[in-house]
Amino acid sequence: MKHAFLAALLLAGCASPPPPAQPVSQSRLAEAEARAAAAVRSGDHPGAARFYEDALRIAVSIESPDAIAENAINLSIVAQWLGHDAEARKALATILDNRRAAFPEKRLLQAELRRAIVELALKNPAEAAAWAQRAEKRCGSSCEHAATILNVQAQIALESNQSREAARLAQSAGERARSRSDRAETANALRTLGRARVYLGEYAQAIDALRQAFAIDRDLADPRKIFADLTELSRASAAAGDRQSADDYRDRAIAVGRALNDGRSITEIEAQVRRP
């Protein structure tokens, strides 16, 4: 019995101590972020917004610059999905208007790029261009977001009625994305190129670019991008005079939009691509 007791003491002495418990606030932050991500995956965007708001509040309370930036950016993205562009801009102000916090350079670049996208959605191309330029300066010539910046600049050029420049920038974005084997950004560049070709009256080339974007996005199973591709294919086909294809793409886009529960996008396509 004595030997058994000594053996038990020795084993207890050799056992590793339990890992320190994670602080309560860190646990709450991780839980809120996990719930937000799960809500995004399930298509519950209002729920995702609530959980990202919770995560952002917790991150602010523990003064974690990286967590503040990450959750503010994610909240901005979800707010835009919900059609709340002003709220998307407000979320980014947590980063861009905060001069005291030492945010990582990567997060500052992401926030500036996201702000350009929001301003573009709000029909402020000049403001969007200024934020894209800031992101470009921070990025340099070889950062991982270079293709995205070029693509956003191409979209800004489109909104500024500079279709030829938009096509040039979109082609550059595609080349940069392909050099990094970034299929998602390659599809984004092809979609923007297709839109530019429509404005230039180059309908066959536009449809070819948009079909390539659609093939990538369907392979990546990205419903929001699939919706965008089908919408642009409908518009391009209508511009080319192919009403049958335009109607087919339109109906498919509406079906995808309804599955996404994206009422704003459905309203836009129904208004812009009509049957005769």
C-alpha positions in Angstrom: 0.0 0.0 0.0 2.9 2.3 0.9 4.6 1.6 -2.4 1.4 2.3 -4.3 1.0 5.6 -2.5 4.6 6.6 -3.3 4.1 5.7 -6.9 1.0 7.9 -7.0 2.9 10.8 -5.6 5.7 10.3 -8.2 3.2 10.2 -11.0 1.5 13.3 -9.8 4.9 15.1 -9.6 5.8 14.1 -13.1 2.4 15.1 -14.6 2.4 18.3 -16.7 0.5 21.2 -15.0 -2.8 22.1 -16.7 -2.5 24.9 -19.3 -3.4 28.3 -17.9 -7.1 29.2 -18.4 -7.9 31.6 -21.2 -9.0 35.0 -19.8 -12.8 35.3 -19.8 -12.8 38.3 -22.2 -10.6 36.4 -24.7 -13.0 33.4 -24.5 -16.0 35.7 -25.1 -14.3 37.3 -28.0 -13.4 33.9 -29.6 -17.0 32.7 -29.0 -18.5 35.8 -30.6 -16.2 35.5 -33.6 -17.0 31.9 -34.1 -20.8 32.6 -33.9 -20.4 35.3 -36.5 -18.5 33.1 -38.8 -21.1 30.3 -38.4 -23.9 32.8 -39.1 -22.2 33.9 -42.3 -21.8 30.3 -43.4 -25.5 29.7 -42.8 -26.6 32.8 -44.6 -27.9 34.5 -41.4 -26.4 38.0 -42.2 -28.4 39.9 -39.6 -27.2 37.4 -37.0 -23.6 37.7 -38.3 -23.8 41.5 -37.9 -24.9 41.2 -34.3 -22.2 38.8 -33.4 -19.5 40.9 -35.1 -20.8 43.9 -33.2 -20.4 41.9 -30.0 -16.9 40.8 -30.9 -16.0 44.4 -31.8 -17.2 45.7 -28.4 -15.2 43.0 -26.6 -12.1 43.7 -28.7 -12.4 47.4 -27.8 -12.8 46.6 -24.1 -9.5 44.7 -24.0 -7.7 47.1 -26.4 -6.7 44.5 -28.9 -5.9 46.5 -32.1 -5.8 43.5 -34.4 -9.1 42.1 -33.1 -10.7 45.5 -33.3 -9.7 45.9 -36.9 -10.6 42.4 -38.0 -14.1 42.6 -36.5 -14.7 46.1 -37.8 -13.8 45.1 -41.3 -15.9 41.9 -41.1 -18.8 44.0 -39.8 -18.4 46.4 -42.7 -18.6 43.5 -45.2 -21.7 42.1 -43.6 -23.4 45.5 -43.4 -22.9 45.9 -47.1 -24.4 42.5 -47.8 -27.4 43.7 -45.9 -27.6 46.9 -48.1 -26.5 49.1 -45.2 -23.7 51.0 -46.9 -23.6 53.9 -44.4 -23.3 51.4 -41.6 -20.5 49.7 -43.5 -18.7 53.1 -43.6 -19.3 53.7 -39.9 -17.8 50.3 -39.0 -14.6 51.3 -40.8 -14.4 54.6 -38.9 -13.4 52.5 -35.8 -10.1 51.9 -37.6 -9.6 54.8 -39.9 -10.6 57.6 -37.5 -8.7 56.2 -34.6 -5.3 57.9 -34.3 -4.4 56.4 -30.9 -4.5 52.6 -31.6 -1.5 51.0 -33.3 -3.3 48.9 -35.9 -1.2 46.5 -38.0 -0.3 47.8 -41.4 -2.1 44.9 -43.0 -5.4 45.9 -41.3 -5.0 49.6 -42.2 -4.6 48.6 -45.9 -7.6 46.3 -45.7 -9.7 49.0 -44.1 -8.6 51.6 -46.7 -9.4 49.2 -49.5 -12.8 48.4 -48.0 -13.6 52.1 -47.6 -12.9 52.6 -51.3 -15.4 49.8 -52.0 -18.0 51.3 -49.7 -17.6 54.8 -51.2 -18.0 53.3 -54.7 -21.3 51.7 -53.6 -22.4 55.0 -52.2 -21.7 56.6 -55.7 -18.7 58.6 -54.5 -16.1 57.7 -57.1 -13.8 60.6 -56.3 -13.8 59.6 -52.6 -13.4 56.0 -53.5 -10.4 56.8 -55.7 -8.7 58.7 -52.8 -9.0 55.7 -50.5 -7.9 53.3 -53.2 -4.8 55.5 -53.7 -4.0 55.4 -50.0 -4.3 51.6 -50.1 -2.1 51.4 -53.2 0.6 53.6 -51.5 0.6 51.4 -48.4 0.6 48.2 -50.5 3.6 49.1 -52.8 4.1 47.0 -55.9 4.0 43.5 -54.6 1.7 43.0 -51.6 -1.0 40.4 -51.6 -3.8 42.9 -52.2 -2.3 44.5 -55.3 -4.7 42.7 -57.7 -7.7 43.7 -55.6 -6.6 47.3 -55.5 -6.2 47.3 -59.3 -9.7 45.8 -59.7 -11.3 48.4 -57.4 -9.5 51.1 -59.4 -10.9 49.6 -62.6 -14.5 49.8 -61.1 -13.9 53.4 -60.1 -12.8 54.2 -63.7 -16.1 52.6 -64.9 -18.1 54.8 -62.6 -16.2 57.8 -63.9 -17.1 56.9 -67.5 -13.5 55.9 -68.3 -14.3 52.5 -69.9 -11.0 52.1 -71.8 -8.9 52.8 -68.7 -11.2 50.5 -66.7 -10.5 47.7 -69.2 -6.7 48.3 -69.0 -6.8 48.2 -65.2 -9.0 45.1 -65.1 -6.5 43.3 -67.4 -3.7 44.3 -65.2 -5.6 43.1 -62.1 -6.2 39.7 -63.9 -2.5 39.3 -64.7 -1.5 40.1 -61.2 -4.1 37.7 -59.7 -3.1 34.9 -62.1 0.6 35.4 -61.1 -0.5 34.5 -57.5 -2.8 31.7 -58.6 -5.6 33.7 -57.0 -8.7 32.4 -58.8 -11.3 34.5 -56.9 -9.6 37.7 -57.7 -9.0 36.5 -61.3 -12.8 36.1 -61.6 -13.3 39.6 -60.1 -11.0 41.1 -62.7 -12.7 39.2 -65.6 -16.1 40.4 -64.4 -14.9 44.0 -64.3 -13.3 43.6 -67.7 -16.6 42.2 -69.1 -18.5 45.3 -67.8 -15.9 47.6 -69.4 -16.2 45.7 -72.7 -20.0 46.2 -72.7 -19.6 50.0 -72.3 -17.1 49.9 -75.1 -19.6 48.1 -77.3 -17.4 45.0 -77.5 -20.2 42.6 -76.7 -18.7 39.3 -77.8 -15.5 39.9 -75.8 -17.6 41.1 -72.8 -19.6 37.9 -72.8 -16.5 35.8 -73.1 -14.9 37.4 -70.1 -18.0 37.1 -68.1 -18.4 33.5 -68.9 -14.9 32.9 -67.8 -15.6 34.7 -64.5 -18.8 32.6 -64.0 -17.0 29.3 -64.6 -14.4 30.2 -61.9 -17.0 31.4 -59.4 -19.3 28.4 -59.9 -16.2 26.1 -59.4 -15.5 28.1 -56.2 -19.1 27.8 -55.2 -19.4 31.5 -54.3 -23.1 32.4 -54.6 -22.7 36.1 -54.4 -20.2 36.2 -57.2 -22.3 33.7 -59.2 -25.2 36.2 -58.8 -23.0 39.1 -60.0 -21.8 37.1 -63.0 -25.3 36.0 -64.1 -26.5 39.6 -63.7 -23.7 41.0 -65.9 -24.2 38.2 -68.5 -27.9 39.2 -68.7 -27.0 42.8 -69.2 -24.3 42.0 -71.8 -26.6 39.7 -73.7 -29.3 42.3 -73.7 -26.9 44.9 -75.0 -25.8 42.5 -77.7 -29.5 42.0 -78.8 -29.7 38.4 -77.6 -32.9 38.7 -75.6 -33.4 35.0 -75.1 -30.0 34.6 -73.4 -30.6 37.8 -71.5 -33.9 36.5 -70.0 -32.3 33.1 -69.2 -29.4 34.7 -67.3 -31.8 37.1 -65.6 -34.1 34.4 -64.3 -31.1 32.4 -63.1 -29.7 35.5 -61.3 -33.1 36.1 -59.6 -33.2 32.5 -58.5 -29.7 32.7 -56.9 -30.6 36.1 -55.3 -33.7 34.6 -53.8 -31.8 31.7 -52.4 -29.4 34.3 -50.9 -32.4 36.3 -49.5 -30.8 39.3 -51.2 -33.9 41.5 -51.8 -31.9 44.6 -52.8 -30.0 42.8 -55.6 -33.2 41.2 -56.9 -34.9 44.6 -57.1 -31.9 46.1 -58.9 -31.7 43.4 -61.6 -35.5 43.4 -62.1 -35.3 47.2 -62.6 -32.3 47.2 -64.9 -32.8 44.1 -67.0 -36.5 43.9 -68.1 -38.3 41.8 -70.6 -39.7 43.7 -73.6 
